[in-house]
Amino acid sequence: MKNRSSRKGSTLVEVLVSFAILTTTGVFMLGFLFRSPTTDKVWIDNYGQELSKIIILTTNAQNDTVIEHTDAKGAPWETIVKIDKEDAETCLTAVSIKARRDTTRTLHYCKYGGEK
C-alpha cells in the first residue's frame, strides 16, 4: 500500500470547502463594493434626518427659509424650514432634500413660551 502523504491532488471535500469559502468571501466583497438602492435609501434618510435635526436646533430662523449644504461626497442638499407661529407656540418644520429628488421624512419641533 502506498503512503497517504505520497498521494498528489485534493479530495472532493477539500475542493467543495475551498469553493464555499471563496463564494462566501466573494458575496461579502460584492456587498461592500456595490451598494444596493436600499442601502443608499437608508443612508439618505439617516443623513437627511440628522441634517434637519441640526438645522432646527442650531439655526435661529425667523421666517421660512431654505438652507443649502454639501455632504462629504459632494452631493448638494437643501433643507426647507417652515415656521408656524401661534400665540406662545412656535413650530418649525424641516425637510432635507438630496440633489433635488431624494426627500427625507419631515421633522417637527415646537417651542412653547416667549423668545429668550
C-alpha positions as CSV (number, residue, x, y, z in Angstrom):
1,M,0.0,0.0,0.0
2,K,1.1,3.5,-0.8
3,N,1.5,6.1,1.9
4,R,-1.3,8.5,2.2
5,S,1.0,11.5,2.2
6,S,2.5,10.5,-1.1
7,R,-0.7,11.0,-3.0
8,K,-1.0,14.2,-5.0
9,G,-4.1,16.2,-5.6
10,S,-7.0,17.1,-3.4
11,T,-10.2,15.3,-2.4
12,L,-13.7,16.3,-3.4
13,V,-14.4,17.5,0.1
14,E,-11.4,19.8,0.1
15,V,-12.5,21.3,-3.2
16,L,-16.0,21.9,-2.0
17,V,-14.9,23.5,1.2
18,S,-12.5,25.9,-0.6
19,F,-15.3,26.7,-3.1
20,A,-17.7,27.5,-0.3
21,I,-15.1,29.8,1.4
22,L,-14.3,31.6,-1.9
23,T,-18.0,32.1,-2.6
24,T,-18.8,33.4,0.8
25,T,-15.9,35.9,0.6
26,G,-17.0,37.0,-2.8
27,V,-20.5,37.7,-1.7
28,F,-19.3,39.8,1.2
29,M,-16.9,41.7,-1.1
30,L,-19.7,42.4,-3.6
31,G,-21.8,43.7,-0.8
32,F,-19.2,46.3,0.2
33,L,-18.2,47.3,-3.3
34,F,-21.7,47.6,-4.9
35,R,-24.3,49.2,-2.7
36,S,-27.9,48.4,-3.3
37,P,-30.6,51.1,-3.7
38,T,-32.0,50.0,-0.3
39,T,-28.7,50.7,1.4
40,D,-28.5,54.1,-0.3
41,K,-32.0,55.0,0.8
42,V,-31.2,54.1,4.4
43,W,-28.1,56.3,4.3
44,I,-30.0,59.2,2.7
45,D,-32.8,59.0,5.2
46,N,-30.5,58.9,8.2
47,Y,-28.2,61.7,6.9
48,G,-31.2,63.9,6.0
49,Q,-32.9,63.4,9.3
50,E,-29.7,64.3,11.2
51,L,-29.2,67.3,8.9
52,S,-32.7,68.5,9.6
53,K,-32.3,68.0,13.4
54,I,-29.0,70.0,13.4
55,I,-30.5,72.9,11.4
56,I,-33.7,73.1,13.5
57,L,-31.8,73.1,16.8
58,T,-28.9,75.4,15.8
59,T,-30.5,77.9,13.4
60,N,-32.4,80.8,14.7
61,A,-34.7,81.2,11.7
62,Q,-37.4,83.8,12.0
63,N,-39.0,83.2,8.6
64,D,-39.4,80.4,6.1
65,T,-36.0,79.6,4.7
66,V,-34.0,77.2,2.6
67,I,-30.5,76.2,3.8
68,E,-28.1,74.7,1.4
69,H,-25.5,72.1,2.4
70,T,-22.9,69.9,0.6
71,D,-22.1,66.5,2.1
72,A,-18.7,64.7,2.1
73,K,-19.5,63.0,-1.2
74,G,-20.1,66.4,-2.9
75,A,-23.9,65.9,-3.2
76,P,-26.0,69.1,-2.7
77,W,-28.6,69.1,0.0
78,E,-31.4,71.6,0.6
79,T,-33.2,71.9,3.9
80,I,-36.5,73.7,3.8
81,V,-37.5,75.2,7.1
82,K,-41.1,76.4,7.6
83,I,-42.1,78.4,10.7
84,D,-45.7,78.5,12.1
85,K,-46.3,80.9,15.0
86,E,-49.4,80.9,17.2
87,D,-49.6,82.9,20.4
88,A,-46.9,81.4,22.7
89,E,-46.1,78.5,20.4
90,T,-43.5,78.4,17.6
91,C,-43.4,75.3,15.4
92,L,-40.6,74.6,13.0
93,T,-40.9,72.0,10.2
94,A,-37.8,70.9,8.3
95,V,-37.3,68.5,5.4
96,S,-34.0,67.8,3.7
97,I,-33.8,67.0,0.0
98,K,-30.7,65.5,-1.7
99,A,-29.9,66.6,-5.2
100,R,-33.5,67.9,-5.7
101,R,-35.0,64.5,-5.9
102,D,-34.5,62.3,-2.7
103,T,-36.7,63.6,0.0
104,T,-36.3,62.5,3.6
105,R,-39.0,62.5,6.3
106,T,-40.2,65.7,7.7
107,L,-39.0,66.7,11.2
108,H,-41.2,68.8,13.5
109,Y,-40.1,70.8,16.5
110,C,-42.2,73.1,18.7
111,K,-41.1,75.7,21.3
112,Y,-43.5,77.0,23.9
113,G,-43.1,80.3,25.7
114,G,-41.5,83.6,24.8
115,E,-38.3,84.1,22.9
116,K,-35.2,84.2,25.1
